[in-house]
Structures are given as C-alpha cells and as structure tokens.
Amino acid sequence: MGTKRIVISLGGVNLLDLFATQVWLLNPAFVERIQPIVIGLYNQGKLDIPSIGEHPEREIATTETRKDLVAHIPIWGTMTKKGGMSAEGMQTTEMRISEANNDESVSSLLLDIESNGGTVDGMAALGSAIRDSEKPVIAYVDNIAASAAYWAASQADTIVMNGDNFAEVGSIGALMIHQDSTKMIADKIGKIEIIRAPQSKDKARINPVEKLPNSERERILNSLEVITDEFISKVKSGRGERLNTDDENIFTGKMYNADQAQELGMVDHLGNFESAINIAKSLGNIVKQNIKAA
C-alpha cells in the first residue's frame, strides 16, 4: 500500500505542526469553530490559504496610514509572531510602533484591534513595545479583542470599545490544542508507529498519531499555569487601579460585552472608531506619564 502525505498549511505554515507545538491565547469559541475545519481538511489531504499579501481587500493591513498625526496600526486576525494565516505578525506590529515613535509628525498611536487572539510566542515582546511606547497608545476594539488581543489592548494607555453590545473582550487565559487522531488515521491509512532512538525516548511526544502520555499532559498543564499567571499579571499591571479585580471571573477565560467590560474596568470608553481617533488626538498633547491618571 502506498503512503499518503498529508499537509495542511496556512500562509506557508503547516497547520498540524502549528497547533501541536504552540501554546495559544485564543478565544475558546474560535477554537470550537476552527477545530472541525482542521479535522475536515486533514481528511481532504491538503489546503493552502494565501497570505495577507494575496488578499487585495485586506491590503490596508500591510501599510501604516495616518489620520491627523495619529498612527493607525491594525491588529487583525490570528496573531502569530512571524505572521501568515492572513494576518501580519506581531514583530511587524512592533516595527510599526517603533516607526511611529520615531516619526516626529506622529503624536499618538491607535491600535485597531479585531482579533480572537493568537500564540504565546511573540506576545511578551509585543506587550512590552505597546507599554513602553514613548507616545500615547490608544487601543480601539471594534468587535472582539480576545485573549492575546486583549493582552495587547491592556498594555495601551486607554482602551475604547465599540458601544455595540455584540462586541466582546476577555478570554484571559491559555490553552494548547491536542487532537488525538489515532483512530481516524488507523481507519484511513493504517496504524502509524513512531520509532525513536534509544537515547530519544522523550522526542516528539506531543503528536496526533500517539496517545498523549500523562507525563506530557502534566508538563503542559504546568506550562499553561505559568503562562496564564504571567498573562494575568500583565493585565493587572496594564490596567492598574481601573480594573475591578474583585470579580475573579475576569481571569477564568470569560468574555464580556461592552457594558460589562466598562463596568469591570476592562475598557475606558465606549464609542466608535471616530471617537477613538478623537481621543488619540487629545492624548497626543498630554505627557505620557500623566495619561493613566487623567
């Protein structure tokens, strides 16, 4: 019987490898939607989705635009360190923040956020770039800022959220996806055995063709706990006294609509994109260290 090579890729990234090897800061609702798609693509054999540069309708996401001395920096789609998956990478966003800070014609930065989250890898550096910006940073949430996207928003000086109650923020926490495909693979192409060198007994223990060992599950849980603790710490430091930490549900992965988010101190203002621009303009003339107290 011949072999069947199964490749699933998004923007040049092997999707199975990506989900199996990365810890994610994602909205669980998004995970539930994408998981059956991934499994379906696995059965089909191959899927290639073009990168953002091949999507003319999203071309604005590849350029920085300015509106009255406000640097408009989009954070759209699934967030990964290098980009792909029809979205720019976190490193590109860091570069745009640096460029805006070095541009004398720019007085403030507006992060235009529309994202269910992304990978842990790259998030700490992006968060630091936002927090350490010499110029005021305003985060605008149009529809959703979940998990990694909210981590990014929480490091801004001010968060403006679309007043429509369909908009949501939150999902503070971490997860890792492991798909046990042993039965499906056995039914489709037969049993797959991984043969390891005697010295490599722990190599590639997280994979879809073998049961996940309990020792690996425990290691993953410990890692997720450390990452989530860091996530919570960054949100608390970013939002400061504005955040209502009496409600511990904030840190369990729950999502909140606009009114709830404002009541809990997760966002500062409710409004549209234009109001976010106006706030950015006004903060552009305020000394950075005085913004959060204003």
Residue frames as qw, qx, qy, qz and C-alpha x, y, z in Angstrom:
[[0.000, 0.889, 0.458, 0.000, 0.00, 0.00, 0.00],
 [0.405, 0.511, -0.027, 0.758, 1.38, 3.44, -0.97],
 [0.308, -0.385, -0.464, 0.736, 1.94, 6.19, 1.53],
 [0.038, 0.831, 0.427, 0.353, -0.27, 9.25, 1.79],
 [0.382, -0.028, -0.249, 0.889, 1.40, 12.53, 2.68],
 [0.139, -0.826, -0.540, -0.079, -0.99, 14.87, 4.48],
 [0.347, -0.005, -0.108, 0.932, -0.20, 18.57, 4.51],
 [0.071, -0.870, -0.482, -0.079, -2.39, 21.33, 5.87],
 [0.467, -0.070, -0.071, 0.879, -0.92, 24.80, 5.57],
 [0.015, 0.930, 0.365, -0.047, -1.98, 28.36, 6.24],
 [0.092, 0.977, -0.194, 0.012, 0.14, 31.12, 4.77],
 [0.534, 0.569, -0.592, 0.200, 3.05, 28.69, 4.38],
 [0.265, -0.421, 0.717, -0.488, 2.68, 27.31, 7.93],
 [0.437, -0.099, -0.882, -0.147, 1.90, 23.62, 8.47],
 [0.519, -0.508, -0.035, -0.687, -1.29, 23.83, 10.49],
 [0.894, -0.306, -0.325, -0.021, -0.93, 20.49, 12.28],
 [0.642, 0.095, -0.359, 0.671, 2.60, 21.39, 13.38],
 [0.030, -0.462, 0.118, -0.879, 1.48, 24.85, 14.46],
 [0.674, -0.497, -0.091, -0.539, -1.40, 23.67, 16.62],
 [0.921, -0.206, -0.312, 0.113, 0.57, 20.76, 18.07],
 [0.683, 0.049, -0.270, 0.677, 3.67, 22.75, 19.04],
 [0.054, 0.399, -0.093, 0.910, 2.35, 26.15, 20.09],
 [0.121, -0.492, -0.703, 0.498, 0.61, 27.33, 23.23],
 [0.044, 0.507, 0.460, 0.727, -2.26, 29.60, 22.27],
 [0.052, 0.340, 0.460, -0.819, -4.01, 32.58, 23.80],
 [0.161, -0.162, -0.660, -0.715, -7.29, 32.15, 21.93],
 [0.573, -0.048, 0.185, -0.797, -11.00, 32.67, 22.36],
 [0.384, -0.013, 0.918, -0.100, -12.48, 29.17, 23.05],
 [0.617, 0.571, 0.369, -0.396, -15.45, 29.96, 20.77],
 [0.402, 0.732, -0.440, -0.329, -12.97, 30.49, 17.93],
 [0.136, -0.362, 0.922, 0.025, -11.28, 27.19, 18.76],
 [0.553, 0.255, 0.739, -0.288, -14.63, 25.38, 18.61],
 [0.601, 0.700, 0.059, -0.382, -15.28, 26.85, 15.17],
 [0.316, 0.722, -0.576, -0.215, -11.88, 26.10, 13.70],
 [0.429, -0.332, 0.837, -0.078, -11.33, 22.60, 15.12],
 [0.743, 0.331, 0.568, -0.121, -13.87, 20.78, 12.88],
 [0.519, 0.821, -0.157, -0.177, -12.47, 22.70, 9.90],
 [0.063, -0.675, 0.733, 0.052, -8.97, 21.46, 10.68],
 [0.580, -0.061, 0.806, -0.100, -10.19, 17.89, 11.01],
 [0.706, 0.602, 0.312, -0.205, -12.10, 18.17, 7.73],
 [0.357, 0.836, -0.394, -0.135, -9.04, 19.50, 5.94],
 [0.352, -0.469, 0.810, -0.006, -7.00, 16.67, 7.41],
 [0.706, 0.235, 0.660, -0.104, -9.34, 14.19, 5.75],
 [0.598, 0.783, 0.068, -0.156, -9.14, 16.02, 2.41],
 [0.868, 0.133, 0.083, 0.472, -5.37, 15.93, 2.41],
 [0.462, -0.035, 0.050, 0.885, -4.30, 19.48, 1.69],
 [0.068, 0.922, 0.378, 0.051, -5.34, 23.11, 1.93],
 [0.476, 0.000, -0.007, 0.880, -3.37, 26.22, 1.05],
 [0.017, -0.919, -0.382, 0.092, -4.64, 29.61, 2.15],
 [0.499, 0.579, -0.032, 0.644, -2.81, 32.61, 0.66],
 [0.419, -0.308, -0.374, 0.768, -1.03, 35.03, 2.91],
 [0.055, 0.778, 0.380, -0.497, -2.35, 38.51, 3.56],
 [0.088, -0.486, 0.390, 0.777, -0.40, 39.97, 0.66],
 [0.011, 0.109, 0.840, 0.531, -2.58, 37.98, -1.74],
 [0.017, -0.675, -0.726, 0.132, -5.83, 39.40, -0.31],
 [0.192, 0.402, 0.178, 0.877, -6.43, 42.78, -2.01],
 [0.394, -0.732, -0.361, -0.422, -9.38, 43.53, 0.26],
 [0.695, -0.673, -0.126, 0.218, -7.02, 43.45, 3.28],
 [0.636, 0.451, -0.074, 0.622, -4.23, 45.42, 1.65],
 [0.188, -0.849, 0.090, -0.486, -4.70, 48.23, 4.20],
 [0.831, -0.551, 0.077, 0.014, -3.36, 45.85, 6.86],
 [0.846, 0.076, 0.057, 0.525, 0.03, 45.80, 5.13],
 [0.325, 0.496, -0.007, 0.805, 0.51, 49.58, 5.30],
 [0.264, -0.474, -0.504, 0.672, 0.52, 52.16, 8.04],
 [0.077, 0.689, 0.399, 0.600, -1.93, 55.00, 7.46],
 [0.247, -0.186, -0.421, 0.853, -2.08, 58.26, 9.38],
 [0.116, -0.758, -0.541, -0.347, -5.10, 60.31, 10.32],
 [0.176, -0.899, 0.021, -0.400, -4.25, 63.79, 11.61],
 [0.096, 0.644, -0.649, 0.394, -0.93, 62.80, 13.20],
 [0.753, -0.265, 0.497, -0.341, -2.39, 59.57, 14.66],
 [0.177, 0.369, -0.876, -0.256, -0.56, 56.42, 13.53],
 [0.852, 0.007, 0.083, -0.516, -3.18, 53.78, 12.65],
 [0.080, 0.412, -0.907, -0.010, -1.80, 50.30, 13.39],
 [0.826, -0.083, -0.219, -0.513, -4.11, 47.34, 12.68],
 [0.173, -0.256, 0.933, -0.184, -4.05, 44.13, 14.72],
 [0.754, 0.175, -0.068, -0.630, -6.41, 42.00, 12.67],
 [0.855, 0.192, -0.449, -0.174, -6.92, 38.24, 12.55],
 [0.924, -0.337, -0.109, 0.142, -5.00, 35.47, 14.26],
 [0.070, -0.922, 0.374, -0.078, -1.87, 36.80, 15.96],
 [0.953, -0.058, 0.007, 0.297, 1.39, 34.94, 15.38],
 [0.494, -0.640, 0.181, 0.560, 4.98, 36.05, 15.85],
 [0.333, -0.193, 0.569, 0.727, 6.04, 35.97, 12.19],
 [0.469, 0.393, -0.068, -0.788, 2.63, 36.43, 10.55],
 [0.164, -0.006, -0.919, -0.359, 0.89, 34.41, 7.87],
 [0.011, -0.465, -0.862, 0.200, -2.58, 32.92, 8.33],
 [0.081, 0.714, 0.465, 0.517, -3.93, 36.04, 6.54],
 [0.354, -0.928, -0.120, 0.000, -2.60, 38.41, 9.20],
 [0.322, 0.749, -0.423, 0.397, 0.53, 40.42, 9.89],
 [0.735, -0.129, -0.556, 0.366, 2.93, 39.17, 12.53],
 [0.481, -0.831, -0.211, 0.183, 3.48, 40.59, 15.99],
 [0.595, -0.283, 0.169, 0.733, 7.03, 41.53, 15.01],
 [0.230, 0.464, 0.423, 0.743, 5.64, 43.67, 12.18],
 [0.308, -0.855, -0.362, -0.209, 3.33, 45.41, 14.66],
 [0.623, -0.604, -0.040, 0.496, 6.32, 46.08, 16.92],
 [0.480, 0.075, 0.318, 0.814, 8.14, 47.59, 13.95],
 [0.002, -0.693, -0.438, -0.572, 5.17, 49.87, 13.20],
 [0.488, -0.830, -0.250, 0.103, 5.09, 51.03, 16.82],
 [0.618, -0.379, 0.129, 0.677, 8.80, 51.83, 16.69],
 [0.332, 0.340, 0.414, 0.776, 8.42, 53.71, 13.40],
 [0.185, -0.823, -0.414, -0.342, 5.54, 55.76, 14.79],
 [0.569, -0.743, -0.123, 0.329, 7.57, 56.67, 17.88],
 [0.547, -0.247, 0.276, 0.751, 10.44, 57.82, 15.66],
 [0.220, 0.545, 0.503, 0.634, 8.21, 59.85, 13.34],
 [0.139, -0.159, -0.308, 0.928, 8.10, 63.47, 14.51],
 [0.335, -0.147, -0.321, -0.873, 4.79, 64.08, 12.70],
 [0.612, -0.351, -0.681, -0.195, 3.04, 61.43, 14.82],
 [0.220, -0.509, 0.407, -0.726, 1.75, 62.42, 18.26],
 [0.630, -0.168, 0.607, -0.454, -0.14, 59.24, 19.24],
 [0.154, 0.157, -0.924, -0.312, -0.78, 55.66, 18.14],
 [0.727, 0.022, 0.191, -0.659, -4.11, 53.95, 17.54],
 [0.106, -0.136, 0.980, 0.098, -4.19, 50.14, 17.69],
 [0.673, 0.101, -0.168, -0.713, -7.17, 48.98, 15.62],
 [0.178, -0.221, 0.947, -0.151, -7.90, 45.55, 17.16],
 [0.818, 0.130, -0.065, -0.556, -10.10, 42.87, 15.63],
 [0.428, 0.386, -0.816, 0.046, -8.76, 39.51, 16.79],
 [0.879, -0.351, -0.211, -0.244, -9.64, 36.28, 18.62],
 [0.625, -0.672, 0.391, 0.068, -6.05, 36.06, 19.89],
 [0.669, 0.608, -0.427, 0.009, -3.03, 34.02, 18.86],
 [0.839, 0.041, -0.439, 0.318, 0.17, 32.38, 20.01],
 [0.590, -0.763, -0.039, 0.262, 2.09, 32.98, 23.23],
 [0.671, -0.072, 0.255, 0.692, 5.30, 33.21, 21.21],
 [0.258, 0.395, 0.269, 0.840, 5.87, 36.87, 20.44],
 [0.295, -0.799, -0.456, -0.259, 3.23, 38.22, 22.83],
 [0.575, -0.637, -0.182, 0.481, 5.55, 39.34, 25.62],
 [0.422, -0.083, 0.243, 0.869, 7.66, 41.40, 23.21],
 [0.014, -0.551, -0.498, -0.669, 4.60, 42.99, 21.60],
 [0.444, -0.787, -0.428, 0.023, 3.12, 43.81, 25.00],
 [0.550, -0.485, -0.040, 0.679, 6.37, 45.48, 26.04],
 [0.292, 0.195, 0.376, 0.857, 6.50, 47.51, 22.81],
 [0.203, -0.713, -0.487, -0.463, 2.99, 48.84, 23.48],
 [0.565, -0.738, -0.304, 0.210, 3.59, 49.51, 27.18],
 [0.567, -0.426, 0.086, 0.700, 6.99, 51.18, 26.61],
 [0.374, 0.650, 0.385, 0.537, 5.86, 53.40, 23.75],
 [0.291, -0.147, -0.191, 0.926, 7.13, 56.94, 24.27],
 [0.283, -0.096, -0.214, -0.930, 3.93, 58.28, 22.71],
 [0.573, 0.040, 0.515, -0.636, 0.37, 57.62, 23.91],
 [0.146, 0.010, -0.920, -0.365, -1.20, 54.40, 22.68],
 [0.607, 0.091, 0.280, -0.738, -4.96, 54.05, 22.32],
 [0.105, 0.028, 0.975, 0.194, -6.47, 50.62, 21.65],
 [0.574, 0.144, -0.019, -0.806, -9.75, 50.50, 19.74],
 [0.251, 0.059, 0.966, -0.014, -11.83, 47.28, 19.88],
 [0.401, 0.063, -0.366, -0.837, -14.38, 47.22, 17.08],
 [0.808, -0.120, -0.356, -0.454, -15.87, 43.75, 17.56],
 [0.935, -0.336, -0.106, 0.034, -13.55, 41.48, 19.51],
 [0.201, 0.694, -0.614, 0.318, -10.29, 41.53, 21.47],
 [0.929, -0.322, -0.027, -0.180, -9.93, 38.07, 22.96],
 [0.920, -0.234, 0.051, 0.311, -7.03, 36.52, 24.83],
 [0.623, -0.082, 0.147, 0.764, -3.72, 37.61, 23.23],
 [0.142, 0.605, 0.328, 0.711, -5.55, 40.52, 21.58],
 [0.436, -0.854, -0.205, -0.195, -6.79, 41.70, 24.98],
 [0.739, -0.392, -0.007, 0.548, -3.29, 41.26, 26.42],
 [0.427, 0.266, 0.231, 0.833, -2.14, 43.72, 23.73],
 [0.151, -0.749, -0.329, -0.555, -5.04, 46.11, 24.40],
 [0.633, -0.723, -0.258, 0.106, -4.46, 46.06, 28.16],
 [0.654, -0.233, 0.018, 0.719, -0.95, 47.47, 27.67],
 [0.200, 0.585, 0.286, 0.732, -2.28, 50.59, 25.93],
 [0.058, 0.048, -0.378, 0.923, -2.81, 53.83, 27.83],
 [0.502, 0.214, 0.301, -0.782, -6.54, 53.87, 27.01],
 [0.152, 0.153, 0.937, 0.275, -8.99, 51.34, 25.57],
 [0.478, 0.244, 0.017, -0.844, -12.00, 52.41, 23.51],
 [0.247, 0.119, 0.959, 0.075, -14.59, 49.72, 22.74],
 [0.251, -0.231, -0.577, -0.742, -17.40, 49.72, 20.24],
 [0.376, -0.088, 0.466, -0.796, -20.55, 50.51, 22.21],
 [0.757, 0.030, -0.419, -0.500, -22.49, 47.82, 20.34],
 [0.661, -0.422, 0.529, -0.323, -23.17, 45.01, 22.84],
 [0.965, 0.259, -0.039, -0.020, -22.23, 42.45, 20.20],
 [0.395, 0.682, -0.514, 0.339, -18.62, 43.49, 20.76],
 [0.879, -0.469, -0.087, 0.003, -16.65, 41.44, 23.31],
 [0.240, 0.700, -0.597, 0.310, -13.36, 41.44, 25.19],
 [0.712, -0.486, 0.410, -0.298, -11.74, 38.99, 27.59],
 [0.974, 0.160, -0.155, 0.029, -10.84, 35.30, 27.36],
 [0.039, -0.790, 0.570, -0.222, -7.84, 35.83, 29.64],
 [0.820, -0.270, 0.496, -0.088, -6.05, 32.50, 29.80],
 [0.161, 0.553, -0.740, -0.347, -4.05, 29.96, 27.81],
 [0.900, 0.085, 0.353, -0.240, -4.67, 26.66, 26.08],
 [0.010, -0.445, 0.797, 0.408, -2.95, 24.10, 23.91],
 [0.830, 0.235, -0.021, -0.505, -4.81, 22.01, 21.36],
 [0.164, -0.321, 0.923, 0.132, -4.08, 18.30, 21.13],
 [0.784, 0.207, -0.136, -0.569, -6.06, 16.28, 18.61],
 [0.502, -0.225, 0.835, -0.012, -5.96, 12.54, 19.23],
 [0.630, 0.464, -0.281, -0.555, -6.19, 11.28, 15.64],
 [0.230, -0.325, 0.916, 0.055, -5.03, 7.72, 16.28],
 [0.553, 0.326, 0.744, -0.189, -8.38, 6.09, 15.39],
 [0.509, 0.776, 0.070, -0.366, -9.02, 8.35, 12.38],
 [0.152, 0.691, -0.653, -0.272, -5.55, 7.69, 10.97],
 [0.355, -0.138, 0.925, -0.015, -5.84, 3.96, 11.59],
 [0.584, 0.506, 0.578, -0.263, -9.18, 3.90, 9.74],
 [0.449, 0.833, -0.075, -0.314, -7.89, 5.99, 6.82],
 [0.490, 0.707, -0.509, -0.010, -4.32, 4.84, 6.19],
 [0.866, -0.048, -0.463, 0.185, -3.49, 2.23, 8.81],
 [0.649, -0.726, -0.077, 0.214, -1.54, 2.31, 12.05],
 [0.401, 0.775, -0.288, 0.395, 1.44, 4.65, 12.25],
 [0.817, -0.474, -0.138, 0.299, 4.33, 3.80, 14.56],
 [0.122, 0.921, -0.306, 0.210, 6.99, 6.28, 15.64],
 [0.918, -0.102, -0.181, 0.337, 10.35, 4.57, 16.21],
 [0.125, -0.959, 0.213, -0.142, 12.68, 6.59, 18.42],
 [0.520, 0.467, -0.613, 0.368, 16.38, 6.19, 19.06],
 [0.671, -0.376, -0.579, 0.271, 17.13, 4.63, 22.46],
 [0.350, -0.144, -0.279, 0.883, 18.55, 7.98, 23.58],
 [0.154, -0.112, -0.190, -0.963, 15.44, 9.89, 22.36],
 [0.112, -0.377, -0.915, 0.093, 12.61, 8.37, 24.35],
 [0.027, 0.658, 0.469, -0.589, 11.03, 11.80, 25.02],
 [0.077, -0.200, 0.424, 0.880, 11.29, 13.14, 21.46],
 [0.357, -0.060, -0.464, -0.809, 8.08, 14.40, 19.80],
 [0.013, 0.219, 0.920, -0.323, 5.77, 13.02, 22.47],
 [0.355, 0.552, 0.368, -0.659, 3.07, 15.52, 21.50],
 [0.108, 0.188, -0.703, -0.678, 1.77, 14.32, 18.16],
 [0.673, 0.080, 0.032, -0.734, -1.57, 13.27, 16.63],
 [0.733, 0.202, -0.600, -0.249, -0.64, 9.64, 15.98],
 [0.474, -0.026, -0.795, 0.377, 0.04, 8.52, 19.55],
 [0.479, -0.757, -0.441, -0.053, -1.90, 8.80, 22.79],
 [0.046, 0.783, -0.285, 0.551, -0.75, 11.75, 24.90],
 [0.598, -0.072, -0.682, 0.415, 1.31, 10.40, 27.83],
 [0.446, -0.813, -0.373, 0.021, 0.16, 11.51, 31.28],
 [0.585, -0.414, -0.016, 0.697, 3.62, 12.90, 31.98],
 [0.248, 0.218, 0.352, 0.876, 3.33, 15.19, 28.95],
 [0.243, -0.731, -0.510, -0.384, -0.16, 16.24, 29.94],
 [0.553, -0.716, -0.257, 0.339, 1.13, 17.25, 33.38],
 [0.491, -0.179, 0.164, 0.837, 4.04, 19.15, 31.85],
 [0.069, 0.475, 0.469, 0.742, 1.66, 21.04, 29.53],
 [0.391, -0.790, -0.457, -0.121, -0.65, 21.92, 32.42],
 [0.569, -0.562, -0.113, 0.590, 2.27, 23.29, 34.43],
 [0.354, 0.049, 0.318, 0.878, 3.42, 25.36, 31.47],
 [0.103, -0.633, -0.527, -0.557, -0.09, 26.71, 30.86],
 [0.483, -0.764, -0.383, 0.192, -0.35, 27.70, 34.52],
 [0.496, -0.377, 0.057, 0.780, 2.89, 29.70, 34.36],
 [0.181, 0.261, 0.457, 0.830, 1.84, 31.43, 31.12],
 [0.252, -0.725, -0.546, -0.335, -1.62, 32.29, 32.48],
 [0.511, -0.673, -0.264, 0.464, -0.11, 33.71, 35.68],
 [0.371, -0.183, 0.221, 0.883, 2.08, 35.97, 33.52],
 [0.005, -0.487, -0.588, -0.645, -0.91, 36.93, 31.37],
 [0.379, -0.787, -0.486, -0.016, -2.96, 37.92, 34.43],
 [0.516, -0.523, -0.090, 0.672, -0.03, 39.83, 35.89],
 [0.269, 0.065, 0.362, 0.890, 0.39, 41.87, 32.69],
 [0.160, -0.645, -0.569, -0.485, -3.32, 42.69, 32.51],
 [0.479, -0.753, -0.379, 0.244, -3.33, 43.80, 36.15],
 [0.455, -0.409, 0.068, 0.788, -0.25, 45.99, 35.71],
 [0.187, 0.246, 0.496, 0.811, -1.51, 47.41, 32.43],
 [0.253, -0.674, -0.517, -0.463, -4.97, 48.32, 33.68],
 [0.157, 0.236, -0.486, 0.826, -3.87, 49.21, 37.20],
 [0.144, 0.202, 0.665, -0.704, -6.49, 50.50, 39.62],
 [0.492, 0.161, -0.233, -0.823, -9.04, 50.84, 36.83],
 [0.535, 0.020, -0.806, -0.252, -9.54, 47.06, 36.82],
 [0.693, -0.401, 0.212, -0.561, -12.12, 45.58, 39.20],
 [0.362, 0.324, -0.871, 0.073, -10.11, 42.61, 40.46],
 [0.480, -0.114, 0.628, -0.603, -12.83, 41.73, 42.98],
 [0.867, 0.296, 0.098, -0.389, -14.53, 39.81, 40.19],
 [0.444, -0.432, 0.749, 0.235, -12.25, 36.80, 39.77],
 [0.737, 0.448, 0.505, -0.019, -14.26, 35.65, 36.73],
 [0.294, 0.890, -0.240, -0.251, -12.25, 38.18, 34.75],
 [0.017, -0.649, 0.752, 0.111, -9.31, 35.79, 34.93],
 [0.651, -0.015, 0.747, -0.135, -11.09, 32.50, 34.16],
 [0.231, 0.024, 0.771, 0.592, -11.37, 33.00, 30.40],
 [0.240, 0.684, 0.651, -0.222, -14.82, 34.59, 30.38],
 [0.241, 0.311, 0.375, 0.839, -15.87, 37.04, 27.65],
 [0.022, -0.600, -0.488, 0.633, -17.63, 40.35, 28.36],
 [0.314, 0.742, 0.454, 0.379, -19.80, 42.67, 26.30],
 [0.281, 0.544, -0.053, 0.789, -19.15, 46.41, 26.13],
 [0.449, -0.719, -0.013, -0.531, -21.26, 47.48, 29.12],
 [0.903, -0.414, -0.079, 0.088, -19.89, 44.69, 31.31],
 [0.749, 0.198, -0.101, 0.624, -16.31, 45.41, 30.25],
 [0.077, 0.644, -0.086, 0.756, -16.61, 49.08, 31.10],
 [0.660, -0.659, -0.032, -0.358, -18.18, 48.32, 34.48],
 [0.927, -0.286, -0.019, 0.241, -15.32, 45.96, 35.31],
 [0.196, -0.874, 0.315, 0.313, -12.69, 48.46, 34.22],
 [0.753, 0.031, 0.534, 0.383, -11.50, 46.30, 31.33],
 [0.382, 0.498, 0.355, 0.693, -12.05, 49.24, 28.95],
 [0.191, -0.271, -0.270, 0.904, -12.16, 53.00, 29.48],
 [0.341, 0.366, -0.005, -0.866, -14.61, 54.37, 26.91],
 [0.523, 0.395, 0.753, 0.062, -17.44, 53.13, 24.70],
 [0.267, 0.746, -0.077, -0.606, -17.58, 54.62, 21.22],
 [0.843, 0.512, 0.159, 0.036, -16.90, 54.19, 17.52],
 [0.774, 0.127, 0.101, 0.612, -13.69, 54.40, 15.51],
 [0.192, 0.739, 0.087, 0.639, -14.04, 58.14, 15.03],
 [0.515, -0.825, 0.033, -0.231, -14.32, 58.74, 18.76],
 [0.877, -0.293, 0.099, 0.367, -11.20, 56.63, 19.29],
 [0.567, 0.437, 0.104, 0.690, -9.34, 58.84, 16.82],
 [0.134, -0.842, -0.049, -0.520, -10.52, 61.97, 18.63],
 [0.746, -0.662, 0.069, 0.030, -9.32, 60.56, 21.97],
 [0.833, 0.019, 0.119, 0.539, -5.99, 59.69, 20.36],
 [0.310, 0.678, 0.080, 0.661, -5.67, 63.28, 19.09],
 [0.397, -0.847, 0.017, -0.353, -6.42, 64.72, 22.51],
 [0.845, -0.487, 0.127, 0.178, -3.97, 62.41, 24.28],
 [0.755, 0.400, 0.033, 0.519, -1.30, 63.24, 21.74],
 [0.120, 0.750, -0.142, 0.635, -0.76, 66.55, 23.53],
 [0.682, -0.675, 0.130, -0.250, -0.54, 65.04, 27.03],
 [0.031, 0.621, -0.771, 0.136, 2.71, 63.92, 28.64],
 [0.640, 0.048, -0.747, -0.172, 2.82, 60.10, 28.54],
 [0.304, -0.026, -0.822, 0.481, 3.24, 59.51, 32.27],
 [0.247, 0.099, 0.394, -0.880, 0.17, 61.59, 33.08],
 [0.447, -0.033, -0.582, -0.678, -2.28, 59.80, 30.78],
 [0.470, -0.256, -0.845, -0.017, -3.49, 56.96, 33.01],
 [0.185, -0.371, -0.594, 0.689, -4.20, 59.36, 35.82],
 [0.138, 0.032, -0.189, -0.972, -6.09, 61.77, 33.56]]
